[in-house]
Amino acid sequence: MDGDSFVEAVSEAQATELHRLGSDKYLVAATGADLAEGPVLASVAQTAASGLETFETWAEHESGPAAEAFAAAADTEAEHLGRLHERLTDETASTGDAGEDGPGANGVDEALGTAETTAERAGALVGRGLVLDRTLLQVVNFFINEGDNAGADFVRELRSDANDQVSAGAELLETVCESDKDWEEAQTAAERVIETAYDEYAAALEGMGVDPKPVC
């Protein structure tokens, strides 16, 4: 297996979950149906803060290419967090405490935390990036619907960086995976992140009486 086939395999295995995470119900789940700019940006900021903390920890415990890759991922999340806070007004900042003061505990954090080997961490980075690719699409659409082209372009940049992290994780896997077992463990880690993100999304919607499955 190589990096490209790894991403393809994970995407195919989790196609249903990724598709639903990219639906127009995502922001309903992420904001508790408070579809205003503040809560929307706060949800993105919380994700960035969580990623920053995780990737910094991974970089501290790795060396060589892995440490460099995770440090770069942490730098990206730090930049995102700073830019998100710049966009938050005083009103939205009060809604986004989790993004400013530290990440709230959630299942995706725990799924990332279960990645112990370098291969598992690289796989989890890929999984998280695939989730962000889908969910940030809905944030782009939110700003388009608000007529805020600058906001949509801003989130497109965040989404592009998420795809870059997918590529970085895949490239790192090509360096660190020495056996089929390494690739398998990495895929399990990637899929665990996606499955956990979907489970939280579905649970949030079901808690509001909304069916997470698309209407056919």
N, C-alpha and C positions, 0 to 999 in steps of 0.2 A: 504493500500500500504506500501511496505517497500523500502529500498534503492535500492536493486537489481531490483525490478520490476519497480521502477521509471526510472532507467537508461535504462532498456529494452523498456519502453514505449516511452521515448524521442527518443531513437535510431530508433525505428520503425516509429514513426511519422515523423522523419526527415531523413529517410533512403535515399531518392533521393538526398537531399542536401548534406548529409555527403558523399555519394558515389562520387558525382561530385567534392566535395572539395578534395577528395583523388585521383583525376585523374592527369595524367601527364601534364595537362594544368595549374595546380595550380601555379607552379613557374613562368610560363609565365605571369600570372596575377599579382603575388606578386612582381615581379621584373621589370615589364614593358618590358618583353622579353629580359632582360639583364642577360642571364643565365651564370654568372660567380660567383666564390665563394664569392666575396665581396658583391654584391647585394643580393645573397641568404642569407648569414649570417646576413646582415643588416636587412632583412625583419624579420628574427627570433628575432633579438635583439630588434627591435621596438615592437614586440608583447610582449617580456619579460618585457620591460620597462613600457609598458602600464599596464600589469598585476600587476607589482610591485606597481605602483602608486595606482591602484584601491584597491588592497588587503590591503595595508597599511591603506588607508582611512577607509575601512570596519572594520578592526581590531580596529581602534581607536574609532569607534562608537558602538562596540559590547562589550559583556562581556562573561565570562564563556567559555564554549566549542566553541562558535562561534568565539570569539576573538582569541582563540588559533588556531582554524582551519585557519582563514584568515591570522593570523600572520605567520603561517607555510607556507601558500601558498606564501606570500610575500617573505619570506626567500628563498624559492625555486626559485622564479623569480630573486631575487638578485644574487643568486649563478649562475644561468644560464647566466645572463647578464655579470657577471664578467668573466666567462669562454668564452663566445662568444667574448668579447673584447680582450681576450688573443689570440684568433685565428685570429683576424682581423689584417692584415698587414697595413702599413701606407696608402697604396693605397685604401684598402677596408674600412679602418676607415673613410676616407673622404667621402665615399659613404654612410656610416652608421651613419650619424649625428643624425638621429632621434632616433637610438638606444642608442647613447651615451649621448646626451644632453637632452633627454626627449621624450616622445611618441608624435607622430603626431596625430592630431585629426582624428578619424575614426568612422564608424558606430558601430563597436563592442564596442568601449569605451562607446559610448552613450547608447548602449543596456545594458551594465553592469551598467551604471549609473542610469538606470531606476529601478533597483532592490533596493527597499527601505526596505522591511522587511527582517528579518533573513532568512526566508524560501526562499524568492525570491533570495537572494544573494547566498545561498547554491545551489539553482537550477541553477543559472547563472554560478557558478563555475563548475558544472557538464557539462553544455552546452559548456563552453569554453574548458574544457578538452577534450570533444569529438571532437571538431573542431581541436584541436592541434594533437590529435591522428591521424587524417586523413592527415592533411597538413604536419606534420613532417615526415610522411612516404615518401612523395615526396622529402623531403630534404635528407633523408637517401638514397633514390635511386639516387639522384644527386651525392652524394659522391661515391656511388658504381660505377656509370658510369664513374666517374673521376679516378677510381682506387685508391681512398683514403680510405682505410679500417679504419684507425684511425678516420677520419672525420665521417664516417658512424657510427662507434661505439659511438662516442661522441653524435651524434644526436639521436641514439637509447636510450641513457641515458636520454636525454631531453624528448623523447616520453614516456619513462617509468614513468618519474615524472608526466607527464600530465595525464597518466592513474591513478597514485596514487591520483591526485587531484580529478579525477572523483569519486574515492572511498571515499575520504575524504568528498566531498560534499554530497554524498549519505548517509554516516554515520551521518553527521550533520543533515540531513533532518529527520532521524529517531529520533533524539533527540528533534528537535524543532517543528516538524509538529504535531499539536494537533487535526486537523480535516481534512476532505476531502478537504475543501476549501484551507487549507495551502498547501496541495500536489498539488492541481490544479494550484494555483498561482505560485508555484515553477516550475511546468512543463511549464507554460506559459513563465516564465523568461528564462528557459533553451532553449526552442524552439526559443525564440526571438533572443538570441545570435547566434544560428546556422543559422537561417534565414537571419540575418543581415550579417553574414560572407559570406553566399552564395550569397546574393544580391550584395555585393561589388565585390566578385570574378567574378560573371557573368557580372556586369557592366564594369569591367576592361577589360575583354576579348572582350565584344561587342564593346568597344571603340577602340580596335585594329582590329576589323573586324573578330573576331574569335567567332564561335558558342560555347557557354559553354556546350551545350548538347552533350553527347557522340555520336559518329558516330556508327550506328548499322549496 
